[in-house]
Amino acid sequence: MKIAIINGPNLNLLGKREPDIYGNRSFEDYFETLVKKYPELELSYFQSNGEGELVNQLHAIGFEVDGILINAGAYTHTSVAIGDALAAINSPALEIHISNIYKREEFRHKSFLSRQCVGMIAGLGLLGYELGLQYFIKNENS
């Protein structure tokens, strides 16, 4: 089973950026933990601060992977283009947020991705990504 993880802007700063909200672990370190814990999965990881690069990545993988975990960061709340890219591909996507977006500023309560995703996990820190993997494993043959 192939699962792609796509992270958007500023998530390259995990471990350094606002550790009270996002923790003190880099995503690359966490990703290596996931790879070791789930050897039965073919995991890939992509991060970009650019909206167009995220759209291009969705187009590139969106017809070949079994699932996508997407944390588009602030683009979640602003990007019609990323929402449209999710609608255009066949691979199911699960929206991930490290923080609870509903406990934050009101503009973060709107997602342009949610309509195109099978669900959302928010507010559980990095654990949300692992729970997303477990969702795809459990629903592999559905």
Residue pairs with C-beta under 8 A, 6 or more apart in sequence:
1 40
1 41
1 42
1 66
1 67
1 136
1 137
1 140
2 41
2 42
2 44
2 64
2 65
2 66
2 67
3 41
3 42
3 43
3 44
3 65
3 66
3 67
3 68
3 69
3 133
3 136
4 43
4 44
4 45
4 46
4 61
4 65
4 67
4 68
4 69
4 91
5 31
5 43
5 44
5 45
5 46
5 68
5 69
5 70
5 71
5 129
6 45
6 46
6 47
6 54
6 57
6 58
6 68
6 69
6 70
6 71
6 72
7 27
7 45
7 46
7 47
7 48
7 70
7 71
7 73
8 47
8 48
8 49
8 54
8 70
8 71
8 72
8 73
8 74
8 75
8 76
8 82
9 48
9 49
9 50
9 73
9 74
9 75
10 17
10 49
10 73
10 74
11 27
11 47
11 71
11 73
12 27
12 47
12 49
14 22
14 23
14 25
14 26
14 27
14 30
14 98
15 22
15 23
15 24
15 25
15 26
15 27
15 29
16 26
21 98
21 99
22 98
22 99
22 125
23 98
23 125
23 126
25 126
27 45
27 47
27 126
28 45
30 126
30 129
31 43
31 45
34 43
34 129
34 130
34 133
35 43
37 130
38 133
38 137
41 133
41 137
43 133
44 61
44 65
46 57
48 54
48 57
51 75
51 79
51 81
51 82
52 81
54 72
54 75
54 79
54 82
54 85
55 81
55 82
55 85
58 68
58 70
58 82
58 85
58 86
58 88
58 89
59 85
59 88
59 89
61 68
61 91
62 68
62 85
62 86
62 88
62 89
62 90
62 91
63 89
63 90
63 91
64 91
65 91
66 91
66 92
66 136
66 140
67 91
67 92
67 93
67 94
67 132
67 136
68 91
68 92
68 93
68 94
69 93
69 94
69 96
69 129
69 132
69 133
70 82
70 86
70 93
70 94
70 95
70 96
70 113
70 117
71 95
71 96
71 97
71 98
71 129
72 79
72 82
72 95
72 113
75 82
76 82
76 95
76 97
76 101
76 108
76 111
76 112
76 113
77 107
77 108
77 110
77 111
77 112
78 112
79 112
79 113
80 112
82 112
82 113
83 112
83 113
83 115
83 116
86 93
86 113
86 116
86 117
87 115
87 116
92 117
92 118
92 136
93 113
93 116
93 117
93 118
94 117
94 118
94 119
94 120
94 121
94 132
94 135
94 136
95 111
95 113
95 114
95 117
95 119
95 120
95 121
95 122
96 120
96 121
96 122
96 128
96 129
96 132
97 120
97 121
97 122
97 123
97 128
98 123
98 124
98 125
98 126
98 128
99 122
99 123
100 122
100 123
101 108
101 109
101 111
101 122
101 123
102 108
102 109
102 122
102 123
103 123
111 120
114 120
118 135
119 135
121 128
121 131
121 132
122 128
124 131
